[in-house]
Amino acid sequence: MMTKHPILIACIGAILANSAPGHEKTKTAGPNGGRVLTKSEPDVEFFVLPDRRIQLTALDKNGKPAPVTTQIVTATGGDRFKPTKFAFAKQGDVLVSDQPLPTGNNTPLILQFKTTADGATVTERIAVNLADCSGCKLKEYACICDHDH
């Protein structure tokens, strides 16, 4: 026996359409629309500026921007056989890389954080994909959808 419940069927269809695999929002973007990195203390937002330089913003426990203090960051990325080395300098309350990312939309990057000069090094690896995500409209490196990057 088949029962017809068009409203129930429409509701289930709407729920399934809004939960399509690959575009569930399970992550939070940083305050500038960048990717939040959580291995270092404090958390840091990784954001690529329009000139392709990297901006790192320290975040407080509520995910709000906080001034950088004694953090030391270096990064290496790009071509494995001729990598680009990045240094970061304080500009206002954030750290900004000394040079832009190499050309292209996909750059593998290894970031190394130290809270203090004699502190332990924390390593973050990130694939910097500068393509736009079709789901959340952020850059793929900062995407908050639940799909493979």
N, C-alpha and C positions, 0 to 999 in steps of 0.2 A: 504494500500500500504506500503510495507516494503522497505526502502532504505538501501542499503548496503554501509557502510563506514568503512572498516576494520581498517583504521588508527585511526579514531575517537574512535572506539570501543576499540582498543588496548590502546589508551591513557587513556580512562576512566578506563579501567581495571587496568592499572599501578597506577593511582591515588588512586583507591580504595584499592589496595593491600598495598600501602605505608601508608594508613591511617587506617589500621586495628585497631579496638578498643583495648585499653590496652597497646599500645606501642607508643603513641604520646609523644614527648618530650616537656613538658610544664614547667619543673623545671630545675634549673641549679645546677650542682654539685659544691661543694666547690673546692678550689685549690688543695686539696689532694685527691679528689674523694669522699669526705664525704658529709653529709647532711647539708644544710644551715638552721639554726634556726633563725627565724626573730622576735621573741617576745622580745628579749633582745636588749639593745642598747650598743654597736654596734651589728650587726648581728654576729653570731658565726658559724663556721663550726664544726660539730660533726663528729669525725673520730675515728674508732677503729683501733688501732695499731696491728701489727702482734702478739704481746704478749697479746692481748685482753685488754690492758689498753686503756682508753679513752683519746683522745687528743682534746682539744678545741682551735681553732684558731680564734681570733678576725678578723673581716673583715672590710675594709674601705668601703666607699660609692660606690666604683667600684668593690667590691667583691674580692679585693686583700688582702693578709695577712697583718695584722697590729699588732704591739706589744701589748700584754695585759698589762694593767696598774694597775688599782685598782679593777678590777673585782674579785668578790668572788663567787665561785661556789661550791655547794654540790649536791650530787645525791644519790638517794635510788632506788634500783631495785632488780630484781630477785624474789625469792619465797616470796609471800605475808606474809607467816607466819614466815619466817626467812629471812627478807630482808638484802641485803648487802648495807652498807653505804659507799659512796665514798667521799674522800676529794681530792682536786686538789691543786697542787703546780706548781708554775711557773718554767718552764724549757726553758731557752732561751726566745723566744717571744711567747710561747704557755703555756697553762695549761695542765697538765697530771695527770690522776687519780693515787691515791696511790696504787691501787690494780686492778687486771684484772676483767673483767666481769665474772660472774659465768659460769660454763660449760653449754653447750647446744647452739643451734642456735637462740633461741628466748628468749629475756630478756626484760620485760617491765621496763622502767626507767623513773624516775621523776627527772628532773634537776631543781635546784633553783639558779637563778642568782641575784646578787646584783652588781650594778655599783660601789657603795662605801659601806663602812661598815654601814653607817646609811641610805643608800638608800632603796627604795622599792624593795621587792622581786618579781621577775618575774618567773613564773613556766612554764616549757616546759615538755610535756609528749611525750615519743618516744618509739616505739616498735623496739628494736634493733634486727632485723632479719639478721643474718649473711650469709644466703643463697645467691648465685649468681643470679642476675636477668638475665633472658634469653634474654631480649631486649636490655638493655644498658650495660650489663656486669659489672655493679657496684654491690655492696652488696645491698640486698633489702632495708635495712634501709636508704640507700643513693640513691635509684633508682630515675632516672629522667623521667621514663616512666609514662604515665598517666593510671595506673591501680591500683587496690586495693592492699595494702600491707598487 
